[in-house]
């Protein structure tokens, strides 16, 4: 049985033992999760950040759902195996009332749910500020990394994506029906604008900044 299902069942049993009536929602799509939460509002929602793959084959990221679930009137407690402060801070920024590690003691988790149900503050204000500040620092650093890529022309950006896909200058030239000299000129422009010395460095910088994922093929 999937580890996520086993974990969800263990959490449900812990909550039931303290008098709660949890409802397990197997995510089939982002819309289905939000709809289920809307029908249950104002409930406390335990939201995993790793929701697997939906019916349409799309990856479901719980972090992308925090704001929508919170907007239904539900109070969101995020459960995650990720330890990065910036991830926790982003969840809080988007409306989560608390973030807990997935290895949290189930009694602690159940007690936290009860506190949220009562309307108690469960995240220390100082810690909350620290986590949100970490999220903003990471976003700022990533924005700075991506700024250089905004200087690329559409054709230069396409050449960089093709280099990242493993194509050589000659292959790119044949596909685009231009001379190899033209492609090499475009590659030099890419290197200059990114402040790197080689094609390998350019691709590495693009991967590290997440630019390739943002722009797609």
TIMARGU-550070 format. One record per residue: residue in one letter; x, y, z of N, C-alpha, C in turn; residue number from 1. Coordinates in Angstrom, 2 decimals. Layout:
NODE roba    n_c1    n_c2    n_c3   ca_c1   ca_c2   ca_c3    c_c1    c_c2    c_c3 margu
NODE    A       X       Y       Z       X       Y       Z       X       Y       Z   NUM
...
//
This chain:
NODE roba    n_c1    n_c2    n_c3   ca_c1   ca_c2   ca_c3    c_c1    c_c2    c_c3 margu
NODE    X    0.85   -1.21    0.00    0.00    0.00    0.00    0.88    1.25    0.00     1
NODE    X    0.45    2.30   -0.69    1.22    3.52   -0.78    1.49    4.11    0.60     2
NODE    X    2.73    4.60    0.80    3.12    5.16    2.08    2.23    6.33    2.48     3
NODE    X    1.81    7.12    1.48    0.96    8.28    1.78   -0.38    7.83    2.35     4
NODE    X   -0.92    6.75    1.80   -2.20    6.24    2.29   -2.05    5.72    3.72     5
NODE    X   -0.98    4.99    3.97   -0.74    4.48    5.32   -0.60    5.62    6.32     6
NODE    X    0.12    6.66    5.91    0.31    7.81    6.80   -1.03    8.49    7.07     7
NODE    X   -1.82    8.69    6.02   -3.12    9.35    6.18   -4.03    8.55    7.10     8
NODE    X   -3.98    7.23    6.97   -4.82    6.38    7.82   -4.37    6.45    9.27     9
NODE    X   -3.06    6.51    9.49   -2.54    6.60   10.85   -2.96    7.92   11.49    10
NODE    X   -2.89    8.99   10.71   -3.32   10.30   11.22   -4.81   10.28   11.54    11
NODE    X   -5.60    9.69   10.65   -7.05    9.62   10.88   -7.37    8.87   12.16    12
NODE    X   -6.69    7.77   12.39   -6.91    6.99   13.62   -6.54    7.79   14.85    13
NODE    X   -5.44    8.54   14.77   -5.02    9.36   15.91   -6.06   10.43   16.22    14
NODE    X   -6.63   11.03   15.17   -7.65   12.07   15.39   -8.94   11.47   15.91    15
NODE    X   -9.31   10.31   15.38  -10.53    9.64   15.85  -10.43    9.28   17.33    16
NODE    X   -9.24    8.90   17.77   -9.06    8.51   19.17   -9.26    9.69   20.11    17
NODE    X   -9.21   10.92   19.55   -9.41   12.12   20.37  -10.76   12.75   20.10    18
NODE    X  -11.64   12.02   19.44  -13.01   12.50   19.26  -13.29   13.23   17.97    19
NODE    X  -12.32   13.35   17.09  -12.55   14.03   15.81  -13.16   13.06   14.81    20
NODE    X  -13.69   13.60   13.73  -14.27   12.77   12.67  -13.61   13.13   11.34    21
NODE    X  -12.38   12.67   11.14  -11.64   13.05    9.92  -12.22   12.42    8.66    22
NODE    X  -12.06   13.12    7.56  -12.47   12.63    6.25  -11.24   12.59    5.37    23
NODE    X  -10.94   11.42    4.82   -9.78   11.28    3.94  -10.18   11.64    2.51    24
NODE    X   -9.38   12.48    1.88   -9.63   12.87    0.49   -8.46   12.40   -0.35    25
NODE    X   -8.72   11.50   -1.28   -7.68   11.03   -2.20   -7.66   11.99   -3.38    26
NODE    X   -6.61   12.80   -3.51   -6.61   13.84   -4.55   -6.57   13.28   -5.96    27
NODE    X   -7.60   13.62   -6.74   -7.64   13.24   -8.15   -7.28   14.41   -9.05    28
NODE    X   -7.52   15.61   -8.53   -7.16   16.83   -9.26   -7.13   17.98   -8.26    29
NODE    X   -6.50   19.07   -8.64   -6.46   20.24   -7.77   -7.87   20.76   -7.50    30
NODE    X   -8.70   20.80   -8.55  -10.07   21.30   -8.39  -10.86   20.43   -7.44    31
NODE    X  -10.65   19.12   -7.49  -11.38   18.20   -6.61  -11.00   18.42   -5.15    32
NODE    X   -9.71   18.69   -4.90   -9.26   18.95   -3.53   -9.91   20.21   -3.00    33
NODE    X   -9.87   21.27   -3.80  -10.44   22.56   -3.36  -11.94   22.43   -3.16    34
NODE    X  -12.61   21.71   -4.05  -14.06   21.52   -3.94  -14.41   20.75   -2.66    35
NODE    X  -13.65   19.70   -2.36  -13.91   18.92   -1.15  -13.71   19.77    0.10    36
NODE    X  -12.70   20.61    0.08  -12.45   21.49    1.23  -13.56   22.53    1.37    37
NODE    X  -14.02   23.04    0.23  -15.10   24.02    0.27  -16.36   23.45    0.88    38
NODE    X  -16.66   22.18    0.57  -17.85   21.55    1.13  -17.70   21.30    2.63    39
NODE    X  -16.47   21.12    3.08  -16.23   20.82    4.50  -16.03   22.07    5.35    40
NODE    X  -15.82   23.22    4.71  -15.52   24.45    5.46  -16.63   24.79    6.45    41
NODE    X  -16.26   25.35    7.60  -14.91   25.72    8.05  -14.24   24.58    8.81    42
NODE    X  -13.46   23.80    8.11  -12.80   22.64    8.73  -11.30   22.90    8.83    43
NODE    X  -10.64   22.05    9.58   -9.18   22.07    9.61   -8.71   21.06    8.57    44
NODE    X   -7.88   21.51    7.66   -7.39   20.66    6.58   -5.92   20.35    6.80    45
NODE    X   -5.59   19.08    6.81   -4.19   18.65    6.85   -3.77   18.43    5.40    46
NODE    X   -2.88   19.25    4.91   -2.52   19.24    3.50   -1.08   18.80    3.31    47
NODE    X   -0.92   17.67    2.65    0.42   17.20    2.30    0.92   18.01    1.10    48
NODE    X    2.21   18.29    1.06    2.74   19.03   -0.09    3.02   18.12   -1.27    49
NODE    X    3.11   16.83   -1.03    3.37   15.88   -2.11    2.12   15.03   -2.33    50
NODE    X    1.32   15.44   -3.29    0.02   14.81   -3.51    0.03   13.81   -4.66    51
NODE    X    1.19   13.57   -5.24    1.27   12.59   -6.32    0.79   13.15   -7.64    52
NODE    X    0.23   12.28   -8.46   -0.21   12.65   -9.81   -1.72   12.54   -9.92    53
NODE    X   -2.32   13.55  -10.51   -3.77   13.57  -10.67   -4.23   12.68  -11.81    54
NODE    X   -5.53   12.64  -12.00   -6.12   11.79  -13.06   -5.66   12.20  -14.45    55
NODE    X   -5.34   13.49  -14.61   -4.92   13.97  -15.93   -3.42   13.83  -16.15    56
NODE    X   -2.74   13.20  -15.17   -1.30   13.00  -15.31   -0.48   14.16  -14.81    57
NODE    X   -1.13   15.22  -14.35   -0.41   16.39  -13.85    0.06   16.17  -12.42    58
NODE    X    1.27   16.67  -12.12    1.79   16.58  -10.77    1.02   17.55   -9.87    59
NODE    X    0.58   17.07   -8.73   -0.17   17.91   -7.79    0.75   18.36   -6.66    60
NODE    X    0.99   19.64   -6.60    1.85   20.22   -5.57    0.98   20.91   -4.53    61
NODE    X    1.01   20.39   -3.31    0.18   20.95   -2.26    0.46   22.41   -1.99    62
NODE    X    1.70   22.83   -2.21    2.05   24.22   -1.96    1.24   25.15   -2.85    63
NODE    X    0.94   24.69   -4.06    0.15   25.50   -4.98   -1.32   25.57   -4.57    64
NODE    X   -1.74   24.68   -3.67   -3.14   24.62   -3.27   -3.44   25.34   -1.96    65
NODE    X   -2.39   25.72   -1.22   -2.60   26.30    0.11   -3.54   27.50    0.06    66
NODE    X   -3.25   28.45   -0.83   -4.06   29.67   -0.88   -5.51   29.38   -1.25    67
NODE    X   -5.71   28.49   -2.23   -7.08   28.18   -2.66   -7.86   27.47   -1.56    68
NODE    X   -7.20   26.53   -0.88   -7.89   25.82    0.21   -8.21   26.79    1.34    69
NODE    X   -7.27   27.66    1.67   -7.50   28.64    2.74   -8.64   29.59    2.36    70
NODE    X   -8.77   29.89    1.06   -9.82   30.82    0.63  -11.22   30.24    0.77    71
NODE    X  -11.31   28.91    0.95  -12.62   28.28    1.13  -13.15   28.50    2.55    72
NODE    X  -12.29   29.02    3.43  -12.69   29.20    4.83  -12.12   28.12    5.73    73
NODE    X  -11.38   27.18    5.14  -10.75   26.13    5.94   -9.44   26.67    6.52    74
NODE    X   -9.04   26.09    7.64   -7.75   26.42    8.25   -6.78   25.30    7.89    75
NODE    X   -5.68   25.69    7.27   -4.75   24.72    6.68   -3.54   24.47    7.57    76
NODE    X   -3.31   23.20    7.86   -2.07   22.77    8.50   -1.32   21.98    7.44    77
NODE    X   -0.15   22.45    7.08    0.64   21.77    6.06    1.52   20.71    6.71    78
NODE    X    1.53   19.53    6.11    2.41   18.45    6.54    3.42   18.21    5.42    79
NODE    X    4.70   18.19    5.76    5.70   18.03    4.71    6.94   17.32    5.21    80
NODE    X    7.57   16.62    4.29    8.85   15.99    4.60   10.01   16.91    4.29    81
NODE    X    9.72   18.07    3.69   10.77   19.02    3.34   11.14   19.87    4.56    82
NODE    X   12.45   20.09    4.71   12.93   20.81    5.88   13.32   22.26    5.59    83
NODE    X   13.33   22.65    4.33   13.75   24.01    3.98   12.84   25.07    4.58    84
NODE    X   13.45   26.03    5.29   12.66   27.11    5.89   11.87   27.88    4.84    85
NODE    X   12.43   28.01    3.63   11.73   28.79    2.60   10.44   28.10    2.16    86
NODE    X   10.42   26.77    2.18    9.19   26.04    1.81    8.14   26.26    2.89    87
NODE    X    8.55   26.12    4.14    7.62   26.33    5.26    7.10   27.77    5.24    88
NODE    X    8.01   28.72    5.00    7.62   30.13    4.97    6.65   30.44    3.85    89
NODE    X    6.86   29.81    2.70    5.94   30.02    1.57    4.55   29.51    1.91    90
NODE    X    4.49   28.35    2.58    3.19   27.80    2.98    2.47   28.76    3.93    91
NODE    X    3.21   29.34    4.87    2.61   30.29    5.81    2.16   31.56    5.09    92
NODE    X    2.99   32.04    4.17    2.62   33.23    3.39    1.31   33.02    2.64    93
NODE    X    1.13   31.81    2.16   -0.05   31.53    1.32   -1.30   31.22    2.13    94
NODE    X   -1.17   31.24    3.44   -2.38   31.10    4.25   -2.42   29.95    5.22    95
NODE    X   -1.38   29.11    5.27   -1.37   28.02    6.25   -1.25   28.60    7.66    96
NODE    X   -1.93   27.99    8.62   -1.83   28.46    9.99   -0.68   27.78   10.73    97
NODE    X   -0.20   26.66   10.17    0.92   25.95   10.78    1.53   25.02    9.75    98
NODE    X    2.80   24.71    9.96    3.50   23.72    9.14    4.15   22.73   10.09    99
NODE    X    3.94   21.44    9.82    4.50   20.40   10.67    5.26   19.39    9.82   100
NODE    X    6.35   18.83   10.36    7.06   17.78    9.62    6.23   16.50    9.61   101
NODE    X    6.37   15.70    8.58    5.57   14.48    8.47    5.95   13.43    9.51   102
NODE    X    7.13   13.59   10.12    7.50   12.64   11.17    7.09   13.12   12.56   103
NODE    X    6.19   14.11   12.59    5.71   14.63   13.87    4.99   13.52   14.65   104
NODE    X    5.13   13.55   15.95    4.40   12.60   16.79    2.90   12.80   16.56   105
NODE    X    2.18   11.70   16.40    0.75   11.81   16.08   -0.04   12.48   17.19   106
NODE    X    0.37   12.32   18.42   -0.32   13.00   19.52   -0.12   14.51   19.41   107
NODE    X    1.09   14.90   19.01    1.36   16.34   18.82    0.52   16.87   17.67   108
NODE    X    0.43   16.10   16.61   -0.38   16.51   15.46   -1.85   16.67   15.86   109
NODE    X   -2.37   15.69   16.58   -3.77   15.76   17.01   -4.00   16.95   17.92   110
NODE    X   -3.04   17.22   18.81   -3.17   18.36   19.72   -3.14   19.67   18.95   111
NODE    X   -2.32   19.72   17.91   -2.24   20.93   17.07   -3.56   21.17   16.35   112
NODE    X   -4.17   20.10   15.85   -5.48   20.22   15.20   -6.49   20.80   16.17   113
NODE    X   -6.48   20.31   17.41   -7.42   20.80   18.41   -7.19   22.28   18.71   114
NODE    X   -5.92   22.69   18.76   -5.61   24.10   19.00   -6.14   24.98   17.87   115
NODE    X   -5.94   24.51   16.63   -6.42   25.27   15.48   -7.95   25.35   15.50   116
NODE    X   -8.59   24.26   15.87  -10.06   24.26   15.96  -10.55   25.28   16.98   117
NODE    X   -9.79   25.47   18.04  -10.17   26.45   19.07   -9.83   27.87   18.67   118
NODE    X   -9.02   28.00   17.63   -8.61   29.33   17.20   -7.34   29.81   17.87   119
NODE    X   -6.62   28.90   18.51   -5.37   29.26   19.18   -4.27   29.54   18.15   120
NODE    X   -3.31   30.37   18.54   -2.13   30.61   17.71   -1.18   29.44   17.92   121
NODE    X   -0.84   28.74   16.85    0.00   27.55   17.00    1.42   27.73   16.47   122
NODE    X    1.65   28.81   15.73    3.00   29.08   15.24    3.54   30.31   15.95   123
NODE    X    4.65   30.15   16.65    5.26   31.27   17.36    5.48   32.44   16.39   124
NODE    X    5.03   33.65   16.73    5.16   34.80   15.82    6.59   35.04   15.36   125
NODE    X    7.55   34.87   16.27    8.95   35.07   15.89    9.40   34.05   14.87   126
NODE    X    9.02   32.79   15.09    9.38   31.73   14.15    8.66   31.94   12.81   127
NODE    X    7.42   32.38   12.88    6.66   32.65   11.65    7.37   33.72   10.82   128
NODE    X    7.80   34.78   11.47    8.50   35.87   10.78    9.80   35.35   10.16   129
NODE    X   10.51   34.50   10.89   11.77   33.94   10.41   11.55   33.09    9.15   130
NODE    X   10.52   32.27    9.18   10.24   31.39    8.04    9.82   32.19    6.81   131
NODE    X    8.96   33.17    7.01    8.50   33.99    5.88    9.66   34.79    5.30   132
NODE    X   10.55   35.28    6.17   11.72   36.01    5.69   12.61   35.10    4.84   133
NODE    X   12.74   33.83    5.25   13.53   32.88    4.47   12.92   32.67    3.09   134
NODE    X   11.60   32.57    3.04   10.91   32.39    1.75   11.17   33.59    0.83   135
NODE    X   11.12   34.78    1.39   11.33   35.98    0.58   12.78   36.10    0.11   136
NODE    X   13.72   35.68    0.95   15.13   35.71    0.54   15.37   34.77   -0.64   137
NODE    X   14.80   33.57   -0.57   14.99   32.60   -1.64   14.35   33.11   -2.93   138
NODE    X   13.16   33.70   -2.82   12.50   34.25   -4.01   13.33   35.37   -4.62   139
NODE    X   13.89   36.23   -3.75   14.71   37.34   -4.23   15.95   36.85   -4.94   140
NODE    X   16.59   35.83   -4.37   17.81   35.29   -4.98   17.48   34.65   -6.32   141
NODE    X   16.35   33.95   -6.38   15.97   33.30   -7.64   15.62   34.35   -8.70   142
NODE    X   14.96   35.41   -8.28   14.62   36.47   -9.23   15.89   37.11   -9.79   143
NODE    X   16.90   37.27   -8.93   18.17   37.84   -9.38   18.84   36.91  -10.39   144
NODE    X   18.78   35.60  -10.13   19.35   34.63  -11.05   18.65   34.67  -12.40   145
NODE    X   17.34   34.81  -12.38   16.56   34.77  -13.61   16.65   36.07  -14.40   146
NODE    X   17.06   37.16  -13.74   17.10   38.45  -14.40   17.99   38.43  -15.64   147
NODE    X   19.12   37.73  -15.55   20.04   37.69  -16.68   19.40   37.06  -17.91   148
NODE    X   18.50   36.10  -17.68   17.89   35.40  -18.81   16.90   36.29  -19.56   149
NODE    X   16.41   37.33  -18.90   15.47   38.24  -19.56   16.16   39.05  -20.66   150
NODE    X   17.50   39.06  -20.63   18.25   39.78  -21.66   18.34   39.00  -22.98   151
NODE    X   18.07   37.72  -22.91   18.17   36.89  -24.11   17.05   37.21  -25.10   152
NODE    X   17.41   37.24  -26.38   16.38   37.37  -27.41   15.64   36.05  -27.50   153
NODE    X   14.44   36.04  -28.10   13.71   34.77  -28.24   14.55   33.69  -28.92   154
NODE    X   15.32   34.05  -29.95   16.12   33.06  -30.65   17.27   32.56  -29.76   155
NODE    X   17.89   33.47  -29.00   18.97   33.07  -28.10   18.45   32.15  -27.00   156
NODE    X   17.26   32.45  -26.53   16.65   31.59  -25.51   16.38   30.20  -26.07   157
NODE    X   15.91   30.15  -27.31   15.65   28.85  -27.95   16.95   28.08  -28.14   158
NODE    X   18.00   28.76  -28.53   19.30   28.10  -28.70   19.77   27.52  -27.37   159
NODE    X   19.62   28.26  -26.30   20.04   27.77  -24.99   19.23   26.54  -24.60   160
NODE    X   17.94   26.54  -24.87   17.13   25.36  -24.55   17.58   24.14  -25.36   161
NODE    X   17.94   24.39  -26.61   18.39   23.28  -27.45   19.76   22.76  -26.99   162
NODE    X   20.63   23.65  -26.55   21.91   23.23  -25.99   21.68   22.37  -24.75   163
NODE    X   20.73   22.80  -23.92   20.42   22.04  -22.71   19.85   20.67  -23.05   164
NODE    X   19.21   20.56  -24.21   18.65   19.28  -24.64   19.70   18.39  -25.28   165
NODE    X   20.93   18.90  -25.37   22.03   18.08  -25.88   22.36   18.28  -27.34   166
NODE    X   21.76   19.27  -27.99   22.04   19.50  -29.40   23.30   20.33  -29.58   167
NODE    X   24.06   20.01  -30.61   25.27   20.76  -30.93   24.92   21.90  -31.89   168
NODE    X   25.85   22.82  -32.06   25.61   23.99  -32.91   25.21   23.58  -34.33   169
NODE    X   25.90   22.57  -34.88   25.59   22.14  -36.24   24.17   21.62  -36.37   170
NODE    X   23.73   20.85  -35.39   22.38   20.30  -35.41   21.35   21.41  -35.29   171
NODE    X   21.62   22.37  -34.42   20.69   23.50  -34.25   20.58   24.28  -35.55   172
NODE    X   21.72   24.47  -36.22   21.73   25.22  -37.48   20.91   24.52  -38.55   173
NODE    X   21.07   23.20  -38.65   20.33   22.45  -39.67   18.83   22.51  -39.41   174
NODE    X   18.45   22.38  -38.14   17.03   22.42  -37.79   16.42   23.78  -38.10   175
NODE    X   17.19   24.84  -37.83   16.68   26.21  -38.02   16.91   26.73  -39.44   176
NODE    X   17.62   25.93  -40.27   17.91   26.33  -41.65   18.71   27.64  -41.71   177
NODE    X   19.71   27.72  -40.83   20.63   28.86  -40.84   22.04   28.30  -40.83   178
NODE    X   23.02   29.16  -41.00   24.40   28.70  -41.02   24.87   28.39  -39.59   179
NODE    X   25.86   27.51  -39.52   26.42   27.19  -38.19   27.08   28.43  -37.60   180
NODE    X   27.64   29.28  -38.45   28.27   30.51  -37.97   27.25   31.39  -37.26   181
NODE    X   26.04   31.43  -37.81   24.97   32.23  -37.18   24.65   31.69  -35.79   182
NODE    X   24.53   30.37  -35.68   24.23   29.76  -34.39   25.36   30.02  -33.40   183
NODE    X   26.60   29.94  -33.87   27.72   30.18  -32.95   27.74   31.63  -32.48   184
NODE    X   27.31   32.53  -33.33   27.20   33.94  -32.92   26.13   34.08  -31.83   185
NODE    X   25.04   33.37  -32.01   23.97   33.40  -31.00   24.44   32.78  -29.69   186
NODE    X   25.22   31.71  -29.78   25.74   31.07  -28.56   26.68   32.03  -27.83   187
NODE    X   27.54   32.73  -28.58   28.44   33.70  -27.94   27.64   34.79  -27.23   188
NODE    X   26.54   35.20  -27.85   25.70   36.23  -27.22   25.10   35.71  -25.91   189
NODE    X   24.69   34.44  -25.92   24.14   33.82  -24.70   25.19   33.81  -23.60   190
NODE    X   26.41   33.39  -23.94   27.48   33.32  -22.94   27.78   34.70  -22.36   191
NODE    X   27.83   35.69  -23.23   28.13   37.05  -22.79   27.05   37.58  -21.84   192
NODE    X   25.79   37.39  -22.22   24.69   37.91  -21.41   24.57   37.19  -20.07   193
NODE    X   24.96   35.92  -20.03   24.88   35.17  -18.76   26.16   35.27  -17.96   194
NODE    X   27.19   35.86  -18.55   28.45   36.04  -17.83   29.19   34.75  -17.58   195
NODE    X   29.13   33.82  -18.53   29.82   32.54  -18.39   30.78   32.34  -19.56   196
NODE    X   31.63   31.30  -19.44   32.68   31.10  -20.42   32.43   29.96  -21.40   197
NODE    X   31.48   29.10  -21.09   31.27   27.93  -21.95   29.79   27.57  -22.03   198
NODE    X   29.49   26.74  -23.02   28.12   26.27  -23.17   27.69   25.43  -21.97   199
NODE    X   28.60   24.63  -21.47   28.29   23.81  -20.30   27.92   24.68  -19.10   200
NODE    X   28.67   25.75  -18.92   28.37   26.66  -17.82   27.02   27.33  -18.01   201
NODE    X   26.71   27.70  -19.24   25.43   28.35  -19.53   24.27   27.42  -19.18   202
NODE    X   24.39   26.17  -19.60   23.34   25.19  -19.31   23.23   24.95  -17.81   203
NODE    X   24.39   24.86  -17.14   24.38   24.63  -15.69   23.70   25.78  -14.95   204
NODE    X   24.00   27.01  -15.36   23.38   28.18  -14.74   21.87   28.18  -14.98   205
NODE    X   21.47   27.80  -16.17   20.03   27.76  -16.50   19.31   26.73  -15.65   206
NODE    X   19.94   25.56  -15.48   19.31   24.52  -14.66   19.24   24.96  -13.20   207
NODE    X   20.33   25.51  -12.71   20.38   25.91  -11.30   19.34   26.98  -10.98   208
NODE    X   19.12   27.88  -11.92   18.16   28.96  -11.70   16.71   28.51  -11.90   209
NODE    X   16.52   27.30  -12.47   15.17   26.85  -12.74   14.58   27.45  -14.00   210
NODE    X   15.42   28.12  -14.79   14.93   28.79  -16.00   14.38   27.81  -17.02   211
NODE    X   15.01   26.68  -17.18   14.55   25.70  -18.16   13.16   25.19  -17.82   212
NODE    X   12.90   24.95  -16.52   11.58   24.49  -16.10   10.53   25.57  -16.32   213
NODE    X   10.92   26.83  -16.10    9.96   27.93  -16.24    9.57   28.17  -17.71   214
NODE    X   10.54   28.02  -18.60   10.28   28.38  -19.98    9.81   27.23  -20.82   215
NODE    X   10.09   26.00  -20.39    9.66   24.85  -21.16   10.48   24.65  -22.41   216
NODE    X   10.15   23.60  -23.19   10.92   23.28  -24.38   10.69   24.28  -25.51   217
//
